[in-house]
């Protein structure tokens, strides 16, 4: 008696690596937001993502590389490309003052849209660990690229502008961190678009005075 031939077993469905990596990266932020820096580890991230921790080592090699990938993903800090906008060529053609003002405008908006970033910035004041060191290094690299984008030749027309920009970037972070707990600072409502628009207008006016309106 001859039986029907056995059907070949179905090929295992390939793992959707991109989707799994997305879950892992998202889990980093979720663990941070819920439990803080001290809870960030391979086991906690794997549990949050619902994956075997072996995959974290396979995809990232370990916690430091995973943290670096999370920092570079744009979840924590806005990328330079995000702040340039959808048309890099049009941005490059703007006059120096307008390019500077738009970049700072978008920087403000990007941080306001990242409440978890504000929590991490607040924690960094009192905590230093592997993650904060990675994020600090990435922000320094971001600053170098942003400076090149704003063109050193243009900035040289106002030698004090790089240092003023540093104060502005730090000031934006400070005000946003403070806005987690307070509403009014220096008479400005930090919980409203109108309050931030007032500060943006001041930056634009400063840029115009320092850089003028010529390309």
CNS distance restraints for C-alpha pairs under 8 A (distance, minus, plus):
assign (resid  16 and name CA) (resid  20 and name CA) 6.29 0.50 0.50
assign (resid  17 and name CA) (resid  21 and name CA) 6.02 0.50 0.50
assign (resid  18 and name CA) (resid  22 and name CA) 6.21 0.50 0.50
assign (resid  19 and name CA) (resid  23 and name CA) 6.33 0.50 0.50
assign (resid  20 and name CA) (resid  24 and name CA) 6.25 0.50 0.50
assign (resid  20 and name CA) (resid  51 and name CA) 7.97 0.50 0.50
assign (resid  21 and name CA) (resid  25 and name CA) 6.13 0.50 0.50
assign (resid  21 and name CA) (resid  59 and name CA) 7.69 0.50 0.50
assign (resid  22 and name CA) (resid  26 and name CA) 6.02 0.50 0.50
assign (resid  23 and name CA) (resid  27 and name CA) 6.02 0.50 0.50
assign (resid  23 and name CA) (resid  49 and name CA) 5.45 0.50 0.50
assign (resid  24 and name CA) (resid  28 and name CA) 6.52 0.50 0.50
assign (resid  24 and name CA) (resid  45 and name CA) 6.81 0.50 0.50
assign (resid  24 and name CA) (resid  46 and name CA) 7.01 0.50 0.50
assign (resid  24 and name CA) (resid  48 and name CA) 7.98 0.50 0.50
assign (resid  24 and name CA) (resid  49 and name CA) 5.27 0.50 0.50
assign (resid  24 and name CA) (resid  51 and name CA) 7.94 0.50 0.50
assign (resid  24 and name CA) (resid  56 and name CA) 7.68 0.50 0.50
assign (resid  25 and name CA) (resid  29 and name CA) 7.02 0.50 0.50
assign (resid  25 and name CA) (resid  66 and name CA) 7.73 0.50 0.50
assign (resid  25 and name CA) (resid  69 and name CA) 7.83 0.50 0.50
assign (resid  25 and name CA) (resid  70 and name CA) 5.72 0.50 0.50
assign (resid  26 and name CA) (resid  30 and name CA) 6.37 0.50 0.50
assign (resid  26 and name CA) (resid  49 and name CA) 7.62 0.50 0.50
assign (resid  27 and name CA) (resid  31 and name CA) 6.03 0.50 0.50
assign (resid  27 and name CA) (resid  45 and name CA) 5.63 0.50 0.50
assign (resid  27 and name CA) (resid  46 and name CA) 7.74 0.50 0.50
assign (resid  27 and name CA) (resid  48 and name CA) 5.52 0.50 0.50
assign (resid  27 and name CA) (resid  49 and name CA) 5.27 0.50 0.50
assign (resid  28 and name CA) (resid  32 and name CA) 6.23 0.50 0.50
assign (resid  28 and name CA) (resid  40 and name CA) 7.21 0.50 0.50
assign (resid  28 and name CA) (resid  45 and name CA) 5.82 0.50 0.50
assign (resid  28 and name CA) (resid  67 and name CA) 7.80 0.50 0.50
assign (resid  28 and name CA) (resid  70 and name CA) 7.26 0.50 0.50
assign (resid  29 and name CA) (resid  33 and name CA) 5.98 0.50 0.50
assign (resid  29 and name CA) (resid  75 and name CA) 7.97 0.50 0.50
assign (resid  29 and name CA) (resid 116 and name CA) 7.72 0.50 0.50
assign (resid  30 and name CA) (resid  34 and name CA) 6.08 0.50 0.50
assign (resid  30 and name CA) (resid  48 and name CA) 7.70 0.50 0.50
assign (resid  31 and name CA) (resid  35 and name CA) 5.59 0.50 0.50
assign (resid  31 and name CA) (resid  36 and name CA) 6.89 0.50 0.50
assign (resid  31 and name CA) (resid  39 and name CA) 6.98 0.50 0.50
assign (resid  31 and name CA) (resid  40 and name CA) 6.42 0.50 0.50
assign (resid  31 and name CA) (resid  44 and name CA) 7.24 0.50 0.50
assign (resid  31 and name CA) (resid  45 and name CA) 6.68 0.50 0.50
assign (resid  31 and name CA) (resid  48 and name CA) 7.18 0.50 0.50
assign (resid  32 and name CA) (resid  36 and name CA) 4.55 0.50 0.50
assign (resid  32 and name CA) (resid  37 and name CA) 5.80 0.50 0.50
assign (resid  32 and name CA) (resid  39 and name CA) 7.20 0.50 0.50
assign (resid  32 and name CA) (resid  40 and name CA) 6.47 0.50 0.50
assign (resid  33 and name CA) (resid 116 and name CA) 6.24 0.50 0.50
assign (resid  33 and name CA) (resid 119 and name CA) 7.53 0.50 0.50
assign (resid  35 and name CA) (resid  39 and name CA) 5.76 0.50 0.50
assign (resid  35 and name CA) (resid  40 and name CA) 7.96 0.50 0.50
assign (resid  36 and name CA) (resid  40 and name CA) 7.22 0.50 0.50
assign (resid  37 and name CA) (resid 131 and name CA) 7.70 0.50 0.50
assign (resid  39 and name CA) (resid  44 and name CA) 6.98 0.50 0.50
assign (resid  40 and name CA) (resid  44 and name CA) 6.43 0.50 0.50
assign (resid  40 and name CA) (resid  45 and name CA) 6.86 0.50 0.50
assign (resid  41 and name CA) (resid  45 and name CA) 6.14 0.50 0.50
assign (resid  41 and name CA) (resid  63 and name CA) 6.87 0.50 0.50
assign (resid  42 and name CA) (resid  46 and name CA) 5.99 0.50 0.50
assign (resid  42 and name CA) (resid  53 and name CA) 6.46 0.50 0.50
assign (resid  42 and name CA) (resid  56 and name CA) 7.26 0.50 0.50
assign (resid  42 and name CA) (resid  62 and name CA) 7.57 0.50 0.50
assign (resid  42 and name CA) (resid  63 and name CA) 6.15 0.50 0.50
assign (resid  43 and name CA) (resid  47 and name CA) 6.19 0.50 0.50
assign (resid  43 and name CA) (resid  53 and name CA) 6.32 0.50 0.50
assign (resid  44 and name CA) (resid  48 and name CA) 6.20 0.50 0.50
assign (resid  45 and name CA) (resid  49 and name CA) 6.07 0.50 0.50
assign (resid  46 and name CA) (resid  50 and name CA) 5.89 0.50 0.50
assign (resid  46 and name CA) (resid  51 and name CA) 5.21 0.50 0.50
assign (resid  46 and name CA) (resid  52 and name CA) 6.03 0.50 0.50
assign (resid  46 and name CA) (resid  53 and name CA) 5.13 0.50 0.50
assign (resid  46 and name CA) (resid  56 and name CA) 7.40 0.50 0.50
assign (resid  47 and name CA) (resid  51 and name CA) 6.49 0.50 0.50
assign (resid  47 and name CA) (resid  52 and name CA) 7.78 0.50 0.50
assign (resid  51 and name CA) (resid  55 and name CA) 7.09 0.50 0.50
assign (resid  52 and name CA) (resid  56 and name CA) 7.62 0.50 0.50
assign (resid  53 and name CA) (resid  57 and name CA) 6.87 0.50 0.50
assign (resid  54 and name CA) (resid  58 and name CA) 6.11 0.50 0.50
assign (resid  55 and name CA) (resid  59 and name CA) 5.83 0.50 0.50
assign (resid  56 and name CA) (resid  60 and name CA) 5.59 0.50 0.50
assign (resid  56 and name CA) (resid  61 and name CA) 6.79 0.50 0.50
assign (resid  56 and name CA) (resid  62 and name CA) 6.34 0.50 0.50
assign (resid  56 and name CA) (resid  63 and name CA) 7.81 0.50 0.50
assign (resid  56 and name CA) (resid  66 and name CA) 7.57 0.50 0.50
assign (resid  57 and name CA) (resid  61 and name CA) 4.22 0.50 0.50
assign (resid  57 and name CA) (resid  62 and name CA) 4.75 0.50 0.50
assign (resid  57 and name CA) (resid  63 and name CA) 7.83 0.50 0.50
assign (resid  60 and name CA) (resid  65 and name CA) 5.62 0.50 0.50
assign (resid  60 and name CA) (resid  66 and name CA) 5.44 0.50 0.50
assign (resid  61 and name CA) (resid  65 and name CA) 6.43 0.50 0.50
assign (resid  61 and name CA) (resid  66 and name CA) 7.61 0.50 0.50
assign (resid  62 and name CA) (resid  66 and name CA) 6.31 0.50 0.50
assign (resid  63 and name CA) (resid  67 and name CA) 6.04 0.50 0.50
assign (resid  64 and name CA) (resid  68 and name CA) 6.21 0.50 0.50
assign (resid  64 and name CA) (resid 130 and name CA) 7.38 0.50 0.50
assign (resid  64 and name CA) (resid 131 and name CA) 7.67 0.50 0.50
assign (resid  65 and name CA) (resid  69 and name CA) 6.11 0.50 0.50
assign (resid  66 and name CA) (resid  70 and name CA) 6.16 0.50 0.50
assign (resid  67 and name CA) (resid  71 and name CA) 6.17 0.50 0.50
assign (resid  67 and name CA) (resid 131 and name CA) 6.39 0.50 0.50
assign (resid  67 and name CA) (resid 134 and name CA) 7.31 0.50 0.50
assign (resid  68 and name CA) (resid  72 and name CA) 6.16 0.50 0.50
assign (resid  68 and name CA) (resid 134 and name CA) 6.22 0.50 0.50
assign (resid  68 and name CA) (resid 135 and name CA) 7.53 0.50 0.50
assign (resid  69 and name CA) (resid  73 and name CA) 6.04 0.50 0.50
assign (resid  70 and name CA) (resid  74 and name CA) 7.59 0.50 0.50
assign (resid  70 and name CA) (resid  75 and name CA) 6.94 0.50 0.50
assign (resid  70 and name CA) (resid  76 and name CA) 7.57 0.50 0.50
assign (resid  71 and name CA) (resid  75 and name CA) 6.82 0.50 0.50
assign (resid  71 and name CA) (resid  76 and name CA) 5.83 0.50 0.50
assign (resid  71 and name CA) (resid  77 and name CA) 6.99 0.50 0.50
assign (resid  71 and name CA) (resid 134 and name CA) 7.62 0.50 0.50
assign (resid  71 and name CA) (resid 135 and name CA) 6.13 0.50 0.50
assign (resid  71 and name CA) (resid 138 and name CA) 7.25 0.50 0.50
assign (resid  72 and name CA) (resid  76 and name CA) 7.91 0.50 0.50
assign (resid  72 and name CA) (resid  77 and name CA) 7.74 0.50 0.50
assign (resid  72 and name CA) (resid  79 and name CA) 7.92 0.50 0.50
assign (resid  72 and name CA) (resid 138 and name CA) 7.39 0.50 0.50
assign (resid  74 and name CA) (resid  78 and name CA) 5.17 0.50 0.50
assign (resid  74 and name CA) (resid  79 and name CA) 5.73 0.50 0.50
assign (resid  75 and name CA) (resid 114 and name CA) 7.83 0.50 0.50
assign (resid  76 and name CA) (resid 114 and name CA) 7.24 0.50 0.50
assign (resid  76 and name CA) (resid 116 and name CA) 7.48 0.50 0.50
assign (resid  76 and name CA) (resid 117 and name CA) 5.41 0.50 0.50
assign (resid  77 and name CA) (resid 111 and name CA) 7.53 0.50 0.50
assign (resid  77 and name CA) (resid 117 and name CA) 7.20 0.50 0.50
assign (resid  77 and name CA) (resid 139 and name CA) 7.74 0.50 0.50
assign (resid  78 and name CA) (resid  82 and name CA) 6.26 0.50 0.50
assign (resid  78 and name CA) (resid  83 and name CA) 7.07 0.50 0.50
assign (resid  78 and name CA) (resid 107 and name CA) 7.38 0.50 0.50
assign (resid  78 and name CA) (resid 110 and name CA) 6.21 0.50 0.50
assign (resid  78 and name CA) (resid 111 and name CA) 7.41 0.50 0.50
assign (resid  79 and name CA) (resid  83 and name CA) 6.63 0.50 0.50
assign (resid  79 and name CA) (resid 142 and name CA) 7.45 0.50 0.50
assign (resid  80 and name CA) (resid  84 and name CA) 6.21 0.50 0.50
assign (resid  80 and name CA) (resid 142 and name CA) 6.91 0.50 0.50
assign (resid  80 and name CA) (resid 145 and name CA) 7.38 0.50 0.50
assign (resid  80 and name CA) (resid 146 and name CA) 6.50 0.50 0.50
assign (resid  81 and name CA) (resid  85 and name CA) 6.50 0.50 0.50
assign (resid  81 and name CA) (resid  88 and name CA) 7.91 0.50 0.50
assign (resid  82 and name CA) (resid  86 and name CA) 7.63 0.50 0.50
assign (resid  83 and name CA) (resid 103 and name CA) 5.73 0.50 0.50
assign (resid  83 and name CA) (resid 106 and name CA) 5.44 0.50 0.50
assign (resid  83 and name CA) (resid 107 and name CA) 6.33 0.50 0.50
assign (resid  83 and name CA) (resid 110 and name CA) 7.93 0.50 0.50
assign (resid  84 and name CA) (resid  88 and name CA) 6.04 0.50 0.50
assign (resid  84 and name CA) (resid  91 and name CA) 6.44 0.50 0.50
assign (resid  84 and name CA) (resid 103 and name CA) 6.48 0.50 0.50
assign (resid  85 and name CA) (resid  91 and name CA) 7.46 0.50 0.50
assign (resid  87 and name CA) (resid  91 and name CA) 6.41 0.50 0.50
assign (resid  88 and name CA) (resid  92 and name CA) 6.18 0.50 0.50
assign (resid  89 and name CA) (resid  93 and name CA) 6.43 0.50 0.50
assign (resid  90 and name CA) (resid  94 and name CA) 6.66 0.50 0.50
assign (resid  91 and name CA) (resid  99 and name CA) 6.54 0.50 0.50
assign (resid  92 and name CA) (resid  99 and name CA) 7.49 0.50 0.50
assign (resid  93 and name CA) (resid 215 and name CA) 7.20 0.50 0.50
assign (resid  94 and name CA) (resid  98 and name CA) 6.16 0.50 0.50
assign (resid  94 and name CA) (resid  99 and name CA) 5.63 0.50 0.50
assign (resid  94 and name CA) (resid 215 and name CA) 6.32 0.50 0.50
assign (resid  95 and name CA) (resid  99 and name CA) 6.10 0.50 0.50
assign (resid  95 and name CA) (resid 213 and name CA) 5.74 0.50 0.50
assign (resid  95 and name CA) (resid 214 and name CA) 5.32 0.50 0.50
assign (resid  95 and name CA) (resid 215 and name CA) 3.79 0.50 0.50
assign (resid  96 and name CA) (resid 100 and name CA) 6.13 0.50 0.50
assign (resid  96 and name CA) (resid 150 and name CA) 7.31 0.50 0.50
assign (resid  96 and name CA) (resid 154 and name CA) 6.58 0.50 0.50
assign (resid  96 and name CA) (resid 211 and name CA) 6.32 0.50 0.50
assign (resid  96 and name CA) (resid 212 and name CA) 7.49 0.50 0.50
assign (resid  96 and name CA) (resid 213 and name CA) 6.88 0.50 0.50
assign (resid  96 and name CA) (resid 214 and name CA) 6.85 0.50 0.50
assign (resid  96 and name CA) (resid 215 and name CA) 5.66 0.50 0.50
assign (resid  97 and name CA) (resid 101 and name CA) 6.17 0.50 0.50
assign (resid  97 and name CA) (resid 204 and name CA) 7.36 0.50 0.50
assign (resid  97 and name CA) (resid 207 and name CA) 4.99 0.50 0.50
assign (resid  97 and name CA) (resid 208 and name CA) 5.29 0.50 0.50
assign (resid  97 and name CA) (resid 210 and name CA) 7.72 0.50 0.50
assign (resid  97 and name CA) (resid 211 and name CA) 5.28 0.50 0.50
assign (resid  97 and name CA) (resid 212 and name CA) 6.07 0.50 0.50
assign (resid  97 and name CA) (resid 213 and name CA) 5.96 0.50 0.50
assign (resid  97 and name CA) (resid 214 and name CA) 7.94 0.50 0.50
assign (resid  98 and name CA) (resid 102 and name CA) 5.97 0.50 0.50
assign (resid  98 and name CA) (resid 204 and name CA) 7.42 0.50 0.50
assign (resid  98 and name CA) (resid 207 and name CA) 7.59 0.50 0.50
assign (resid  98 and name CA) (resid 208 and name CA) 7.72 0.50 0.50
assign (resid  98 and name CA) (resid 213 and name CA) 7.46 0.50 0.50
assign (resid  99 and name CA) (resid 103 and name CA) 6.16 0.50 0.50
assign (resid  99 and name CA) (resid 150 and name CA) 7.10 0.50 0.50
assign (resid 100 and name CA) (resid 104 and name CA) 6.42 0.50 0.50
assign (resid 100 and name CA) (resid 150 and name CA) 6.54 0.50 0.50
assign (resid 100 and name CA) (resid 204 and name CA) 7.91 0.50 0.50
assign (resid 100 and name CA) (resid 207 and name CA) 6.80 0.50 0.50
assign (resid 101 and name CA) (resid 105 and name CA) 6.04 0.50 0.50
assign (resid 101 and name CA) (resid 200 and name CA) 7.67 0.50 0.50
assign (resid 101 and name CA) (resid 203 and name CA) 6.45 0.50 0.50
assign (resid 101 and name CA) (resid 204 and name CA) 5.04 0.50 0.50
assign (resid 101 and name CA) (resid 207 and name CA) 6.59 0.50 0.50
assign (resid 102 and name CA) (resid 106 and name CA) 6.15 0.50 0.50
assign (resid 103 and name CA) (resid 107 and name CA) 6.14 0.50 0.50
assign (resid 104 and name CA) (resid 108 and name CA) 6.28 0.50 0.50
assign (resid 104 and name CA) (resid 200 and name CA) 7.66 0.50 0.50
assign (resid 104 and name CA) (resid 203 and name CA) 7.83 0.50 0.50
assign (resid 105 and name CA) (resid 109 and name CA) 6.45 0.50 0.50
assign (resid 105 and name CA) (resid 200 and name CA) 6.10 0.50 0.50
assign (resid 106 and name CA) (resid 110 and name CA) 5.90 0.50 0.50
assign (resid 107 and name CA) (resid 111 and name CA) 6.30 0.50 0.50
assign (resid 108 and name CA) (resid 112 and name CA) 6.18 0.50 0.50
assign (resid 108 and name CA) (resid 172 and name CA) 6.83 0.50 0.50
assign (resid 109 and name CA) (resid 113 and name CA) 6.24 0.50 0.50
assign (resid 110 and name CA) (resid 114 and name CA) 6.65 0.50 0.50
assign (resid 111 and name CA) (resid 115 and name CA) 7.46 0.50 0.50
assign (resid 111 and name CA) (resid 117 and name CA) 7.16 0.50 0.50
assign (resid 111 and name CA) (resid 118 and name CA) 7.52 0.50 0.50
assign (resid 111 and name CA) (resid 173 and name CA) 7.91 0.50 0.50
assign (resid 111 and name CA) (resid 176 and name CA) 7.85 0.50 0.50
assign (resid 112 and name CA) (resid 176 and name CA) 7.12 0.50 0.50
assign (resid 114 and name CA) (resid 118 and name CA) 6.82 0.50 0.50
assign (resid 115 and name CA) (resid 119 and name CA) 6.57 0.50 0.50
assign (resid 116 and name CA) (resid 120 and name CA) 6.34 0.50 0.50
assign (resid 117 and name CA) (resid 121 and name CA) 6.10 0.50 0.50
assign (resid 118 and name CA) (resid 122 and name CA) 6.16 0.50 0.50
assign (resid 118 and name CA) (resid 173 and name CA) 7.75 0.50 0.50
assign (resid 118 and name CA) (resid 176 and name CA) 6.82 0.50 0.50
assign (resid 118 and name CA) (resid 177 and name CA) 5.43 0.50 0.50
assign (resid 118 and name CA) (resid 180 and name CA) 7.85 0.50 0.50
assign (resid 119 and name CA) (resid 123 and name CA) 6.27 0.50 0.50
assign (resid 119 and name CA) (resid 177 and name CA) 7.32 0.50 0.50
assign (resid 120 and name CA) (resid 124 and name CA) 6.07 0.50 0.50
assign (resid 121 and name CA) (resid 125 and name CA) 6.96 0.50 0.50
assign (resid 121 and name CA) (resid 173 and name CA) 7.75 0.50 0.50
assign (resid 121 and name CA) (resid 177 and name CA) 7.06 0.50 0.50
assign (resid 122 and name CA) (resid 126 and name CA) 7.87 0.50 0.50
assign (resid 122 and name CA) (resid 177 and name CA) 6.12 0.50 0.50
assign (resid 123 and name CA) (resid 127 and name CA) 5.93 0.50 0.50
assign (resid 124 and name CA) (resid 128 and name CA) 6.29 0.50 0.50
assign (resid 124 and name CA) (resid 132 and name CA) 6.58 0.50 0.50
assign (resid 127 and name CA) (resid 132 and name CA) 7.78 0.50 0.50
assign (resid 128 and name CA) (resid 132 and name CA) 5.68 0.50 0.50
assign (resid 128 and name CA) (resid 133 and name CA) 6.96 0.50 0.50
assign (resid 129 and name CA) (resid 133 and name CA) 6.20 0.50 0.50
assign (resid 130 and name CA) (resid 134 and name CA) 6.33 0.50 0.50
assign (resid 131 and name CA) (resid 135 and name CA) 6.24 0.50 0.50
assign (resid 132 and name CA) (resid 136 and name CA) 6.02 0.50 0.50
assign (resid 133 and name CA) (resid 137 and name CA) 6.23 0.50 0.50
assign (resid 134 and name CA) (resid 138 and name CA) 6.28 0.50 0.50
assign (resid 135 and name CA) (resid 139 and name CA) 6.18 0.50 0.50
assign (resid 136 and name CA) (resid 140 and name CA) 6.32 0.50 0.50
assign (resid 137 and name CA) (resid 141 and name CA) 6.43 0.50 0.50
assign (resid 138 and name CA) (resid 142 and name CA) 6.13 0.50 0.50
assign (resid 139 and name CA) (resid 143 and name CA) 6.13 0.50 0.50
assign (resid 140 and name CA) (resid 144 and name CA) 6.40 0.50 0.50
assign (resid 141 and name CA) (resid 145 and name CA) 6.36 0.50 0.50
assign (resid 142 and name CA) (resid 146 and name CA) 6.08 0.50 0.50
assign (resid 143 and name CA) (resid 147 and name CA) 6.13 0.50 0.50
assign (resid 144 and name CA) (resid 148 and name CA) 6.43 0.50 0.50
assign (resid 145 and name CA) (resid 149 and name CA) 6.19 0.50 0.50
assign (resid 146 and name CA) (resid 150 and name CA) 6.27 0.50 0.50
assign (resid 147 and name CA) (resid 151 and name CA) 6.36 0.50 0.50
assign (resid 147 and name CA) (resid 152 and name CA) 6.73 0.50 0.50
assign (resid 148 and name CA) (resid 152 and name CA) 6.23 0.50 0.50
assign (resid 150 and name CA) (resid 154 and name CA) 7.25 0.50 0.50
assign (resid 150 and name CA) (resid 155 and name CA) 7.33 0.50 0.50
assign (resid 151 and name CA) (resid 155 and name CA) 6.42 0.50 0.50
assign (resid 152 and name CA) (resid 156 and name CA) 5.93 0.50 0.50
assign (resid 153 and name CA) (resid 157 and name CA) 7.08 0.50 0.50
assign (resid 154 and name CA) (resid 158 and name CA) 7.68 0.50 0.50
assign (resid 154 and name CA) (resid 211 and name CA) 7.23 0.50 0.50
assign (resid 155 and name CA) (resid 159 and name CA) 6.41 0.50 0.50
assign (resid 155 and name CA) (resid 161 and name CA) 6.45 0.50 0.50
assign (resid 155 and name CA) (resid 162 and name CA) 7.07 0.50 0.50
assign (resid 155 and name CA) (resid 211 and name CA) 7.58 0.50 0.50
assign (resid 157 and name CA) (resid 210 and name CA) 7.60 0.50 0.50
assign (resid 157 and name CA) (resid 211 and name CA) 6.77 0.50 0.50
assign (resid 158 and name CA) (resid 210 and name CA) 5.78 0.50 0.50
assign (resid 158 and name CA) (resid 211 and name CA) 6.79 0.50 0.50
assign (resid 160 and name CA) (resid 164 and name CA) 6.32 0.50 0.50
assign (resid 161 and name CA) (resid 165 and name CA) 5.88 0.50 0.50
assign (resid 161 and name CA) (resid 210 and name CA) 7.55 0.50 0.50
assign (resid 162 and name CA) (resid 166 and name CA) 6.31 0.50 0.50
assign (resid 163 and name CA) (resid 167 and name CA) 6.46 0.50 0.50
assign (resid 164 and name CA) (resid 168 and name CA) 6.18 0.50 0.50
assign (resid 165 and name CA) (resid 169 and name CA) 6.07 0.50 0.50
assign (resid 166 and name CA) (resid 170 and name CA) 6.11 0.50 0.50
assign (resid 167 and name CA) (resid 171 and name CA) 5.79 0.50 0.50
assign (resid 168 and name CA) (resid 172 and name CA) 6.06 0.50 0.50
assign (resid 169 and name CA) (resid 173 and name CA) 6.45 0.50 0.50
assign (resid 170 and name CA) (resid 174 and name CA) 6.19 0.50 0.50
assign (resid 171 and name CA) (resid 175 and name CA) 6.08 0.50 0.50
assign (resid 172 and name CA) (resid 176 and name CA) 6.14 0.50 0.50
assign (resid 173 and name CA) (resid 177 and name CA) 6.09 0.50 0.50
assign (resid 174 and name CA) (resid 178 and name CA) 6.12 0.50 0.50
assign (resid 175 and name CA) (resid 179 and name CA) 6.02 0.50 0.50
assign (resid 175 and name CA) (resid 185 and name CA) 7.86 0.50 0.50
assign (resid 175 and name CA) (resid 190 and name CA) 7.59 0.50 0.50
assign (resid 176 and name CA) (resid 180 and name CA) 6.87 0.50 0.50
assign (resid 176 and name CA) (resid 190 and name CA) 7.51 0.50 0.50
assign (resid 177 and name CA) (resid 181 and name CA) 7.94 0.50 0.50
assign (resid 178 and name CA) (resid 182 and name CA) 6.09 0.50 0.50
assign (resid 179 and name CA) (resid 183 and name CA) 5.73 0.50 0.50
assign (resid 179 and name CA) (resid 184 and name CA) 7.94 0.50 0.50
assign (resid 179 and name CA) (resid 190 and name CA) 5.94 0.50 0.50
assign (resid 179 and name CA) (resid 191 and name CA) 6.95 0.50 0.50
assign (resid 183 and name CA) (resid 189 and name CA) 5.70 0.50 0.50
assign (resid 183 and name CA) (resid 190 and name CA) 5.47 0.50 0.50
assign (resid 183 and name CA) (resid 191 and name CA) 5.89 0.50 0.50
assign (resid 184 and name CA) (resid 188 and name CA) 5.41 0.50 0.50
assign (resid 184 and name CA) (resid 189 and name CA) 4.65 0.50 0.50
assign (resid 184 and name CA) (resid 190 and name CA) 5.99 0.50 0.50
assign (resid 185 and name CA) (resid 189 and name CA) 6.70 0.50 0.50
assign (resid 185 and name CA) (resid 190 and name CA) 7.01 0.50 0.50
assign (resid 188 and name CA) (resid 195 and name CA) 5.39 0.50 0.50
assign (resid 189 and name CA) (resid 194 and name CA) 7.70 0.50 0.50
assign (resid 189 and name CA) (resid 195 and name CA) 4.98 0.50 0.50
assign (resid 189 and name CA) (resid 196 and name CA) 7.84 0.50 0.50
assign (resid 190 and name CA) (resid 195 and name CA) 5.67 0.50 0.50
assign (resid 190 and name CA) (resid 196 and name CA) 6.57 0.50 0.50
assign (resid 191 and name CA) (resid 195 and name CA) 7.31 0.50 0.50
assign (resid 192 and name CA) (resid 196 and name CA) 6.75 0.50 0.50
assign (resid 193 and name CA) (resid 197 and name CA) 5.90 0.50 0.50
assign (resid 194 and name CA) (resid 198 and name CA) 6.26 0.50 0.50
assign (resid 195 and name CA) (resid 199 and name CA) 6.79 0.50 0.50
assign (resid 196 and name CA) (resid 200 and name CA) 6.13 0.50 0.50
assign (resid 197 and name CA) (resid 201 and name CA) 6.08 0.50 0.50
assign (resid 198 and name CA) (resid 202 and name CA) 6.50 0.50 0.50
assign (resid 199 and name CA) (resid 203 and name CA) 6.46 0.50 0.50
assign (resid 200 and name CA) (resid 204 and name CA) 6.23 0.50 0.50
assign (resid 201 and name CA) (resid 205 and name CA) 6.17 0.50 0.50
assign (resid 202 and name CA) (resid 206 and name CA) 6.22 0.50 0.50
assign (resid 203 and name CA) (resid 207 and name CA) 6.16 0.50 0.50
assign (resid 204 and name CA) (resid 208 and name CA) 6.22 0.50 0.50
assign (resid 205 and name CA) (resid 209 and name CA) 6.34 0.50 0.50
assign (resid 206 and name CA) (resid 210 and name CA) 6.12 0.50 0.50
assign (resid 207 and name CA) (resid 211 and name CA) 5.63 0.50 0.50
assign (resid 207 and name CA) (resid 212 and name CA) 7.19 0.50 0.50
assign (resid 208 and name CA) (resid 212 and name CA) 4.64 0.50 0.50
assign (resid 208 and name CA) (resid 213 and name CA) 6.30 0.50 0.50
